[in-house]
Amino acid sequence: MAATLPSLSLSGVSKSFTMHLQGGIVLPVVRNVGFEVHPGECAVLSGPSGVGKSSLLKMAYGNYAVEAGAIRIRHLGEMVDIATASPRTILEVRRDSLGYVTQFLRVVPRVSALDVVAEPLVARGTEVETARARSRDLLARLNLPERLWSLPPATFSGGEQQRVNIARGFITDHPVLLLDEPTASLDARNRQVVIDMIGEKKAAGVALLGIFHDEDVRDRVADRLIDVALFAPEKAA
């Protein structure tokens, strides 16, 4: 079988943080990171806490600036470098090609859980009622009580908010999906639901890059582990 082209590619990526309130101390995070993620693959970032796993996801999504190197996402048939793309282009890539499930739900107050989940589809031109129907299906699958669907998620428990977050991230057919601890606040029943949903994304040809501190979940979804400690500044120097 012919090799597939990558959906996500990092090359020579480096990142440091400058502590302006501590005399401008520079804290190097990662150096010369390079790897690819292909369609239908779930690659998992591994390594100890503080090694830079979440920073890499945030750079890939365009939330953190990239100090050096390139982060390319396949978008509408072309590779777009998130490291150098304009804010407008990054928003277009997020709308059409790049999904992200974070650990924390950030939403507009007073918007119902149903519409929070449906919003990414509506933003892509899907009819509101069609998007809400898909939202209902996902919230039901993730065992969020129906009585909560019309309520704003701000008052939900951590596990309930995370299920809304997961539904929102999985509702689209983005070809690349970033996962930052998606099962961290879930019970065993809903962890299994997410494992199944990840398997379905892989079968559909989505490229997934994730962080999973739960070893059982990680072992069941990962096709490959990427040891971020190998890109520590002292090793890359």
C-alpha positions as CSV (number, residue, x, y, z in Angstrom):
1,M,0.0,0.0,0.0
2,A,1.4,3.4,-0.9
3,A,2.4,5.6,1.9
4,T,0.0,8.4,2.8
5,L,1.0,12.0,3.0
6,P,1.1,13.4,6.5
7,S,-1.8,15.5,7.8
8,L,0.3,17.1,10.5
9,S,4.1,17.7,10.3
10,L,6.5,19.4,12.8
11,S,10.0,20.2,11.8
12,G,12.7,21.9,13.8
13,V,10.2,23.3,16.3
14,S,11.6,25.1,19.4
15,K,9.9,27.0,22.2
16,S,11.0,29.1,25.2
17,F,9.1,31.2,27.7
18,T,10.4,34.5,29.0
19,M,9.6,35.3,32.6
20,H,9.2,39.0,32.5
21,L,8.2,39.3,36.2
22,Q,11.4,37.5,37.2
23,G,14.0,39.6,35.5
24,G,13.5,38.3,32.0
25,I,14.7,34.7,32.8
26,V,14.3,32.5,29.7
27,L,13.1,29.0,30.2
28,P,13.7,26.7,27.2
29,V,10.9,24.2,26.8
30,V,11.6,22.1,23.6
31,R,14.2,22.2,20.9
32,N,14.2,20.8,17.3
33,V,11.0,18.8,17.6
34,G,10.2,16.8,14.5
35,F,7.6,14.2,13.7
36,E,4.6,13.5,11.4
37,V,1.1,12.2,12.0
38,H,-0.7,10.5,9.1
39,P,-4.4,9.9,8.3
40,G,-5.9,7.2,10.5
41,E,-3.1,7.3,13.1
42,C,-3.3,8.3,16.8
43,A,0.1,9.5,17.9
44,V,0.5,10.2,21.6
45,L,2.9,12.6,23.2
46,S,4.6,11.0,26.2
47,G,7.0,12.0,28.9
48,P,7.0,13.4,32.5
49,S,4.9,16.4,33.6
50,G,6.5,19.7,32.5
51,V,8.4,18.3,29.5
52,G,6.4,20.4,27.0
53,K,3.6,18.1,25.8
54,S,0.7,20.6,26.2
55,S,2.9,23.4,24.9
56,L,3.3,21.4,21.6
57,L,-0.4,21.0,21.3
58,K,-1.0,24.7,21.9
59,M,1.6,25.6,19.3
60,A,0.0,23.2,16.8
61,Y,-3.3,24.9,17.4
62,G,-1.8,28.4,17.1
63,N,-2.4,29.4,20.7
64,Y,1.4,29.6,21.4
65,A,3.9,31.3,19.2
66,V,6.6,29.1,17.7
67,E,10.1,30.3,18.3
68,A,11.7,28.3,15.5
69,G,10.6,25.7,13.0
70,A,7.4,24.8,11.2
71,I,4.1,23.2,12.1
72,R,2.3,22.2,8.9
73,I,-1.4,21.2,8.8
74,R,-3.0,19.8,5.7
75,H,-5.8,22.3,4.9
76,L,-8.0,22.1,1.8
77,G,-5.3,20.0,0.0
78,E,-2.3,22.2,0.9
79,M,0.1,22.3,3.9
80,V,-0.3,25.5,5.9
81,D,2.4,26.5,8.3
82,I,0.7,27.5,11.6
83,A,4.0,29.0,12.8
84,T,3.9,31.7,10.1
85,A,0.2,31.9,9.1
86,S,-1.8,35.0,9.6
87,P,-4.5,35.0,12.4
88,R,-7.2,34.9,9.7
89,T,-5.6,31.9,8.1
90,I,-5.3,30.1,11.5
91,L,-9.0,30.7,12.1
92,E,-9.8,29.3,8.7
93,V,-7.7,26.2,9.4
94,R,-9.5,25.7,12.8
95,R,-12.9,26.0,11.1
96,D,-12.3,23.5,8.4
97,S,-9.3,21.3,9.2
98,L,-8.1,21.4,12.8
99,G,-10.1,20.4,15.9
100,Y,-9.0,20.6,19.5
101,V,-10.3,19.0,22.7
102,T,-8.8,20.8,25.7
103,Q,-8.9,20.0,29.4
104,F,-11.0,23.1,30.1
105,L,-14.3,24.3,28.6
106,R,-14.4,28.0,27.7
107,V,-17.7,29.1,26.4
108,V,-19.9,32.2,26.1
109,P,-22.1,32.6,29.2
110,R,-25.8,31.7,28.9
111,V,-25.4,29.6,25.8
112,S,-26.9,26.1,26.2
113,A,-24.8,23.0,26.1
114,L,-26.6,21.9,23.0
115,D,-25.6,25.0,21.1
116,V,-22.0,25.0,22.5
117,V,-21.6,21.5,20.9
118,A,-23.4,22.4,17.7
119,E,-21.5,25.7,17.1
120,P,-18.5,24.2,15.2
121,L,-20.9,22.7,12.6
122,V,-22.9,25.9,12.4
123,A,-19.7,27.8,11.8
124,R,-19.1,25.6,8.8
125,G,-22.5,26.3,7.2
126,T,-24.5,23.4,8.6
127,E,-28.2,24.2,9.2
128,V,-28.8,24.9,12.9
129,E,-31.4,22.2,13.4
130,T,-29.2,19.6,11.7
131,A,-26.2,20.6,13.9
132,R,-28.4,20.4,17.0
133,A,-29.6,16.9,16.1
134,R,-26.0,15.8,15.8
135,S,-25.3,17.6,19.1
136,R,-28.1,15.6,20.8
137,D,-26.7,12.4,19.5
138,L,-23.3,13.0,20.9
139,L,-24.5,14.3,24.3
140,A,-26.7,11.2,24.6
141,R,-23.8,8.9,23.7
142,L,-21.6,10.6,26.3
143,N,-24.4,10.1,28.9
144,L,-25.0,13.7,29.7
145,P,-28.5,13.9,31.2
146,E,-31.0,15.4,28.8
147,R,-32.2,17.8,31.5
148,L,-28.8,19.6,31.2
149,W,-28.8,20.1,27.4
150,S,-30.7,23.4,27.5
151,L,-28.6,24.8,30.3
152,P,-25.3,26.7,30.2
153,P,-22.3,24.4,31.0
154,A,-20.7,26.9,33.3
155,T,-22.6,25.4,36.3
156,F,-21.9,21.8,35.3
157,S,-19.5,19.5,37.2
158,G,-16.0,19.0,35.8
159,G,-16.9,15.6,34.3
160,E,-20.1,17.1,32.8
161,Q,-18.2,20.0,31.3
162,Q,-15.6,17.7,29.8
163,R,-18.3,15.6,28.1
164,V,-19.6,18.8,26.5
165,N,-16.0,19.6,25.5
166,I,-15.5,16.2,23.9
167,A,-18.8,16.4,22.0
168,R,-17.9,19.8,20.7
169,G,-14.5,18.6,19.5
170,F,-15.8,15.4,17.9
171,I,-18.8,16.8,16.2
172,T,-17.0,17.9,13.0
173,D,-15.1,15.8,10.4
174,H,-11.9,17.8,10.8
175,P,-9.0,15.8,9.2
176,V,-6.7,16.6,12.2
177,L,-7.8,16.4,15.8
178,L,-5.7,17.5,18.9
179,L,-6.6,15.8,22.2
180,D,-5.3,17.3,25.5
181,E,-6.3,14.8,28.3
182,P,-9.8,14.2,27.0
183,T,-10.6,11.5,29.5
184,A,-9.1,13.1,32.6
185,S,-12.4,13.9,34.4
186,L,-14.4,10.9,33.2
187,D,-15.6,7.7,34.8
188,A,-14.9,4.3,33.3
189,R,-18.1,4.2,31.4
190,N,-17.5,7.5,29.6
191,R,-13.8,6.8,29.1
192,Q,-14.8,3.7,27.1
193,V,-17.2,5.9,25.0
194,V,-14.3,8.2,24.2
195,I,-12.0,5.3,23.3
196,D,-14.7,4.1,20.9
197,M,-15.0,7.6,19.4
198,I,-11.3,7.8,18.9
199,G,-11.3,4.5,17.1
200,E,-14.1,5.7,14.8
201,K,-12.1,8.9,14.0
202,K,-9.1,6.7,13.1
203,A,-11.2,4.5,10.9
204,A,-12.5,7.6,9.1
205,G,-8.9,8.7,8.3
206,V,-8.5,11.4,10.9
207,A,-5.0,12.1,12.1
208,L,-5.0,12.5,15.9
209,L,-2.3,13.8,18.2
210,G,-3.0,13.5,21.9
211,I,-1.9,13.5,25.5
212,F,-3.2,10.8,27.9
213,H,-2.0,10.4,31.4
214,D,-4.3,7.4,31.9
215,E,-2.0,4.6,30.8
216,D,-4.9,2.2,30.1
217,V,-6.5,4.7,27.7
218,R,-3.2,5.6,26.1
219,D,-2.4,1.9,25.5
220,R,-5.7,1.3,23.9
221,V,-5.7,4.3,21.5
222,A,-2.1,5.0,20.7
223,D,-0.6,3.7,17.4
224,R,2.7,5.4,18.3
225,L,4.3,7.1,21.3
226,I,6.4,10.3,20.8
227,D,8.8,10.8,23.7
228,V,8.9,14.6,24.2
229,A,11.8,14.2,26.6
230,L,14.0,13.5,23.6
231,F,13.4,17.1,22.6
232,A,14.5,18.6,25.9
233,P,16.8,21.6,25.4
234,E,19.8,19.8,27.0
235,K,19.4,16.8,24.7
236,A,18.9,18.9,21.6
237,A,21.8,21.2,22.2
